Amino acid sequence: MSQYKQKWKYYTERDMVATPIKTENRLTIQTADIAEDTTTIRSLDWDRDRFDIEFGLQNGTTYNSYIICGDKVALIDTSHAKFRQLYLDTLTGLIDPKTIDYLVISHTEPDHSGLVKDILELAPQATVVGSKVAINFLEDFIHQPFERILVKSGESLDLGKGHILEFVSAPNLHWPDTILTYDKGTETLFTCDVFGMHYCSDLLYDEHLDEIAPDYHFYYECLMGPNARSVLSAMKRMDKLGTISTVANGHGPLLRYNLHELVERYRTWSEEQSKADKSVAVFYVSDYGYSDRLSQAIAKGITKTGVAVEMVDLKSADTQDVNEIVSRSAGLVIGMPPLEGHHNKETTSNIGTIIAAAKNKQYIGMFESYGGNDEPIDPLLTKFREAGLSKGFNSIRVKDTPSETIYQLCEEAGVDLGQTLTQDRKVKQRKSLDSDLDKAIGRISGGLYILTANKGELNGAMLASWVTQASFEPPGFTVAVAKDRAIESLMQVGDSFVLNILEEGKYQPLMKHFLKRFPPGADRFEGIDVQTANNGSPILVDALAYLECEVISRMECSDHWIVYSKVTNGRVSNPDGLTAIHHRKVGNYY
């Protein structure tokens, strides 16, 4: 390993003679020295457009792995299985696998541990280092004996040459087995998913903050926001480590140029999320079926409404912790565990604890995990209903591999539950805010519009009034979209939609239809006459005019996103028609 300097070496799938990789995706490898005796192997997945749960990617992603060479050698994380040949050829070109003393597993999610078995075949002498939960998961995952060291917060491992690795427990970020690793010698914190982003580029570091900031925040919202309290707990442990000069994350560019700013954003976002006056406990089984992904989609929907979430793995959670979490939660969401299996005792015990601790003022929602042997929903749901719990959303029954539509259903179910929990608060706010200022703001008028969007299997619609033209060339406008709107997920940068402009005197039927509260997964366009725009989104035939639009940028406000879009096409159905106008009395609600 060379001395600390930025040195690049590129490998591509074309360089490998025998590479069992899908040729339709561009996959490359980068290596670089990032600190003394420390090298990164970055697997660049340029064309990946979806990741983990239901959210889409705009800029691909990376899977980052690290080698530290002291007197002993440690490999921190591996890569996705799709990079098998590329990664292994790169690794063996840098070091002899027989010299690897430790394989540190930050967590066992397949995109980082997908090649653990391959590494242990090349380096059978290596000792696997991880949390107790991670080691248990690996036993079920690789089905072969291996040497192991179980680590907890504050414990350390001396590699020699000043490289002393100190470990920080960070459960639920975003898997229950996560640990962070701090190298005191180089002031480098290896964080895997934490402080990462799905952003693929040739740049090794976070040099251009403005370019990566949207992806960084979007990543936080999808994966870390539902675990805000766990984020704060982990950051308290991090604060005791000392100076951190580099965050060596698992996805995207490493943090160095804007490290303090980006780390503190996590703290700020998590503190805001944790101040919510109500929370929902979401229980799942991390390595069973699609439990983790479905639960994350539901959690994302809940957090969009300003309600906090606590994610709990039924298989590894402590019974006392489960009892305390249930007692302080306004709602409970449970992913069905397996009927039987290696860890059925733990999950059964925790389910019993949830039932015993549940209270009659709480809400309950349940979903299947599609693991092939799910415990049935109805008997368990009956027990909760008999205990006096109200239905938070209709049970989600997954009969096939979850599709985009299922993930959208899960997110909408989470939004529905969150809105139910915050309904009383919103009513109180409306009644209490009736000042001259509220009345003055309410005099800002707006038109009446319906946004319609389609993306793959997904579609959505929303009645809007906060729409304003914002540019002449290209023609463009802004629209304010509340954070808890289901359609918000379909209006990311690069997405397309249609703005349907309603006509004065003829808008009532459309307005009445789209003002309805649709249940999760419902077809918003049932009974409505529509055509398909060039961009694939629905056009409402009874609208006065329509504009086909592409999202160019988004600005975050406290409770809304301001979405700027350029107009690519449009038509007026009635040249003499006038736009319907919306007038309000006060400015603190629509």
N, C-alpha and C positions, 0 to 999 in steps of 0.2 A: 504494500500500500504506500503511495507517495505521500509527501508532506502536504499540509493543508494548503490547498489552492483550488481555484475553480478549474476543473479539467473535465472535458466532455468526451464521451465516447458513445457513438450511436450504433445500435443494432436494429435491423428491420427484418420483417418476416421474409424479405427477398434474399437476405444474407444466409438464411438457413436452408440447407438442402432438404432435410426431412423435417418439415414443420406441419403437424396436424392441426393447423389453425384455419378457421373459416376465412376464405380469401375476400369475402365481401366486406369485411371490417379491416380498417387500417390499424395494425398493432405494431408498436415500436418499443424499443428499450433505450433508456438513457442511463449512463452511470456518471457520477461526479463525486469528487472528494468534497465533503461539506465541513469537515473539522479534522483535527489531528487524528490520524489513524482511523478515520471514519468515512465510509463510502456509502452512497445511496445507489440502489438499483430501482429505477422508476419504470414501471410498465405502463405505457401510454396507450389508452384505449380511445382513440380519436373519435370514433363514430358511434359510441354507445349512446343511445337516446333515451333509455329508461333505466332506472336503478332501484333495486331493493323493494320499495313499495310502489305506490301508484304515480310518483311524480316523475315528470320527464326531465331530460337533461338537454341543455342548450349547447354545451361546450365539451361533451365527452367527459372522461374522467381518467384518473391514474390510480395505480396501486403501488405504494412506495414501501420499499424494504431497505434494511440498513445492515452494514457490516462494521463491527468495531474490532480492531486488531490491537489488543494489548499483549501481555505475555500469553493471555488466552484469548480465543476468538469467540465473539458472540454474533449470531445472526438474529436480527430483530424483525420478525414477521417474514412472510414469504410473498406469494402473489396469487392471482386468480388462476384457476386451472387452464383457462384458455391460453395463457402465456407459458404453458409447461415447458416446451422445448426452448423457446426464446429465453426464458428466465434461467433454466438450468444450464444452458450453454454459456450464458453471460456469467452466472455465478462461478462456474468451474473455470472460466477464463480469468477470473479475478483471484480466486483462492482455491486451494485443494480442499474439497469438502471433508477430507479426513482430518483436517486441522480444526474443524469447528468443535468447540467445547460446549457451547450453550446455544440453544434455540429458544429465544424469548418469544412467547406468544402473548401479544397485547390483548387479543380476544379471538375467539374461534369462528367468527363469521367467515364463510367460505372465500370471500374475495381477498382475505388476508392470510387464511390458513389452508387454502385449497391445495397447496403443494407440500404440506407438512410430511405426509407419508413419503413422498418422493425424496425429500431432503433426508429423512431418517434412513432411507434405503442407501443413499450415498454416504451418509454420515451416521452409521449406527452407534458410534461412540458418543454422540452429542447428548447432552442432558437437556430435557425440555423444562423451561422455566415459565411458570404461569400461576394464576390464582387457583385456588382449590376448585372452584367451579369450572375454570377453563380445562384443568387437567381431567376432571370427570367427563366433560364434553368430549375431549380428545380421545379418551378411552373408547367411547361409543363410536367415534368418527373414523379412527384409523385401524382399529381391531388388530393391534400388534403390541407387544410389550415394549416399553421404553423407560429409560432412566428419567427421573423427574425431581424437581425442586419446587415446592409450593411456597409462594411468597405472599406477604401481606404488607400493608403500608408501613414504612419505616425500615423495612429489612433491606439489606444490601448485598451486593455480589462484587468482589474485587477481581477485575480482569488484569490488573497490573498496569504499569506505565502510567499511573494516575487515573485510570479509568475505573471509577467505583460507581457501579450502577445502584441507584436507590429507587425503590418501587413505591408507587402511590396507587392505592385501591381507588377505582373509579367505576363502581358498579352502575349499570343501566346507562352507560354512555357509549353506544346506545344498547349494548348487550350486557347481561348481568355479570359477565366474567371479566370485564375490562380492567386492565392495569396500565398505568403510565410508567415510563422508565426514564430516570434522570441520570445523565452522565456528568458527575461533578467535574471531571477533568476538562471537559469541553463546554460545559454549561449548556448542554443540548438536552431538550426534553422530547422524548419519543412518545407521541400521543395517539397514534393510529387514527381512529375516526374523529377524535376530539380536535377542534380547531382546523378541520379539513374543509374541503369544498370539492364539488365535482366540476373541475376546470382543467382541461387538457391543453398544454402549450409547451413550447420549447424552453420557456423561462423556468429556471430552477427555483427562483425565489419570488416573493410577493412584491416585485418592483413597482408595479402599477396598481395602486390601491383602487382607483376608480374602476378599472376594468374587472377586477375580481370581486369587488364588494357585493354586487347583486347575487352572485353565485354563493358567496360565503354566507350571506344572510339567509338565502333560500335553503341552503343545506342545514343551517341551524334550525330554521323553522320546522323542517320536515323531520329531522332526526334528534335534535337536542332540545328543542322547545318543549316537547312533551315530557322531558326529564329535567326541567329547569332546577328543581330542588336538588337533584343529584349533581347537576353541574356546579352549583354553589358549594356543595359539600366537598367535591373534588378540588375545587379551586382553593378552598381553605387549606387543604393539605398541600397543594402546590405552593402556596405562599410561604411555606416553611422551608422550601428547598434551597433558596438562595437565588443568585442571579441566573436568569434564563436568557441566553443570547440567541438561541435558535429553537424554534418549534419544528421538529421533524415529524410531520403528520403522515397519515396514511393515504390521503387523497389530495391531489392538487399541488400547487407550489408550496414549498416550505416557507415558514414565516421568519423573516429576519429584518427586512427594511421597515415594516409596519407592525412589528410583533406586539408591542405594548398596546397600540390602538386596537388591533384585532382581538387580542385576548380580553381586553377590557370591554369590548362590545359584548362578548359572551356574558360577562358579569352583569352588565347593564340590562341586557335582554332577559337574563334569568331572574334578576331581582324584580323586574317589572312583572314577569309572569308569576313569580312566587307571591306577589302582593294580592293576587286574586282572592276575593273573599270566600270563594267556593272552589272545591276541588273534586275530581273524579278519580277513583282508583281503577286502573285498567290491568286486569290479571290475564296473563298469557303463559304459554309454555314455550320457552325460547327455541328448542330444537325439535319441535313436534309439528309436522305438517306445515301450514302457512300461518301458524298462530302469531309469530312475531310480526310478520308483514301486515296482516289484517289488523292486528291491534294497533300498530303504528299509524295506519290510515285512520282508524277511529279516533285515536288520540290527537292526530293533526286537526281533525274536524272540531274536536272539543276545544282545543287551544285557540282556534280562530275566533271563538266567541268570548274570549277573555276569562275562561275558566281554567284553572290549573289542573294538571294531570300528574298522577304518580303511577309509573309503570312498575309492575311487580311480576317477577317470574315465579310461577306457582311451584316450580320444581326446586328452586334454590332458596326461596325466601324463608326467613325465620318466622315461626308461628307467632311469636310475640309481636314482631314487626307487622305482620299481616293484621293482627287484631287492632293495633294502634292505628294503622292506616285506614282500615274500614271505619273505625269509630269517628274519625275526623272528616270523612268523605261525604259529600252530598249525593254522589252517584257511584254506582259500581258497574263495571263492564267485565264480563268473564268470557274468555275463550275456552271452549270445551277441551278438556285434557283427554288423553287416551284412557280407555276403559281399563287397560292393564298394561304392564310394562315394567321396565327396570326401576323407574322412579315413581311408580304409581302410588307408593306409600306416602311420599312427600306431598304430592299433589292432592291426594284424597284428604290428608290431614289438614292442608291449608284450605281446601274447599269447605270442610267442616267448620273451620275457624271463621271463615267468611259468613257462613249461614248463622253461626252463633252470635257474631258481633253485629250483624245487620240490624238496622233500625227502620221503623215504619214510615219515617219521613224521607227515606232515601229513594232513589230511582235505580232501576236495574235494567241492564241490556246484556244480551248474550249473543255469541256467534260461534259457528262451527269452524274448526281449524283445518278441515279436509286433510286429516292425517291418516285416514283409512280405518281408524278404529275409535272414532270420537265417542265420548260419553254422550248419551242423548240429552238434548236441551230440555224437553218438556218436564220430566220429573224434577229436575233441579230448579227450573223456573217456577214450578208449582210451589216448591218450598219457600222460595223468596216471596211469592205473591201471598202465601198464607201468613208470612211474617209481616205483611202489611206494606211491602215495597211497591211502588208504582212503576209502570212500564216506561222505561226511558226511550226505547225504540223497538220496533218489531224485530224479533229474533232473526238474525242473518244466517240462512242455511245455505252452505256452500256445497254444491253437488258435483262440481268439476274443478279442475285447476283454475284458481282465481284469475279472472280476466280484468281488463281495465274497467269494465262496467261494475264488477264486484268491488274493486277498490274505490270507485267513485261512490258506490252505495255505502261503503263503510265510512268514508269521509262525511257524506251527507247525514248518516246516522249520528255521527259524533257531533256535527253541527246542530242537529235537531235536539239532542240531549243537552248540549250547552245552552242553546236558546231557551229551552224549558227551564233550566236552572237560573237563568238570568232574567226571566220575564218579569218577575216581581220587582227587581231592581230597576229595570227600564221604566216600568209604570210609575214607580215612585219618583224617578228622575223627571219624567215628563210633567208630573203634577207639581213638583217643587220648583221647577225652573219656568217662571212666567214673568220675568223681569222685563224692563223696557229694552234691554239689550237683546233678549230672546225675541221680543216682538219686532225689533228693528231688523235683525238678521232674517226673520221670517218673511220680510218684504222682498227679499231677493227671489225673483221668480225664475222659473226654468221651463223648458219644454217637456214634453212627454215622449219617451222613447222606450223601445224594448231591444235590449242586446240579445243576440242569439249566436251561439257558437257550436261548432262541431270539431272534434279532434279524435281521429281514430274511431273507437267504439263509443266515445263519450259525446254528450251534447248537453246544452244548458241554455237557460234564458233568464232574463232579469229585467224588471221594470226600472227605468232610470229617468232622472230629471236633472242631474247635475252634469250637463254636457255643454262644452264651450269650444268654439272653433279656436285653434291655437296657432295655425300657420297657413300661409298662402301657397308656398312652394317648398316642399310638396304640400298639397292640401292636407291638413291634419287638424285633429281636435283632441281635447282631453275629456275623460269621463271619470267620475269618482265612483269607485266600487268598494262597498263595505267589506271589511276583512272576513266577515262571517258569511259572505255570499258564496253559494256553491259554485257559481260560474267563475269566481276569482281564480280558481285553479286552471281554467282554460284560457286565461288572459295573461300568460307570461310573455316575455319578450320573444318575438318571432311568431307568436300565435296569430291566427286569423279569426275574425268574427264579423257579424253584420250589425249595423246600427239601423234599426227600423224606426222611422219617424212617424208618429201617430198624427192623425188628422183631426182638427177641431170639429166637434159635432159628431164624429164617427168613431171615436176612440173607446167608448165605454165598454163594448163587448171584449175587446182585447185587454183593456186595463183590468176588467173584472176577472178575466181568466188568469192573467199572470200575477195578480195580487194574491191569489190563493196560496195557502201554505201547502206545498206539495210534500207528500211523504217521501222519505229517502228512496231513491231508485225509480221514482215515478216518471213517466213520459210527459214532459212539459208541453209537448205539442199535440197531444191526443185531442182530436176534435177541431184542430186549427188548420186552416187552409194554408199550406206552405209550398214554396218552390225552393230549389237548391241553387245557391249562388255559385259563382265560379270558384270561390275558395272553399266550397263544401258546406258552408253554414246555411241554416234555414232563412229564407226570406218570407216574411208575413205578407201574404197576398193583399190583405185588407189595410196595409199601412199606406200612408201618403207617399212615402219615398223610402229608399234604402241606400246605404253606403256600405261597400265592402272595405274592410279595414285590416291593417296589419299593425300589431303592437310594436312600437319602436323603443319605448322606455317607460319606466314606472318610478314614481316617487312615493315614498311611504309617509303617511300622516298618522295621527294617533289612532284613528279607528277606520280609516279608509286608505285605499291605494289610488293615487292619481295616475291614470293610464293614458299616455300619449300615443296616438296611433295615426298613421298616414292612411289616406283614402286612396284606394286603387281602382274603384269602379262605383257607379251609382246610377240611379234612375228615379224619376218622379212619375207617379201614376196619374196624378191629377194636377195639371199646371196651375189651376185656379185655387187649389186647396191651401189652407193655412195650418201651420203647426199647432197642435194642441198645447196649451199653456197650463202650467201647474202653479197655483198660488198657495202659500202656507200662512198660518196665523203666527206661529212661533218658529224659531230656528233651531230647536233642540231635538227635533225628529222630523221624519219625512211628512 
